[in-house]
Amino acid sequence: MGDSQASADNLDGQLGEDEDYENVAVEKMDSWFIFAHVYDKVVNISCGDASQRIKWLAHVAIARWDEIQYQGWKRLGIPTSVRLNHKDGEELDMNANIRDILRSGDHVHIETSIPPSLVR
């Protein structure tokens, strides 16, 4: 049995009569990826269906900046701005949903409350 058919079978009872099992199964398997630049590092973040807020994306990127313990906030603080494509790009609304203003594969640049020059 193919992967999409197996996924569709797992959806039995969850869809109405007029819904297409194949399309829903394929849609559920797609996952968004955003490349978050946190100073000197680029973090590839899987966002699932991208229903989270931009603020969530920034917090995850800051946490993953610390590649060992995933506690980057201890050294960088909280996100203060998220910008599209480059550090001088358009500032994004941190309360907006990812899927409403970004596309999978986009790059964002994150500024934090503690600049890296103060990080020891």
Secondary structure, 3 states (H helix, E strand, C coil): CCHHHHHHHHCCCCCCCCCCHHHHHHHHHCCEEEEEEECCEEEEEEEECCCCEHHHHHHHHHHHHCCCCCCCHHHHCCEEEEEECCCCCCECCCCCEHHHHCCCCCEEEEEECCCHHHCC
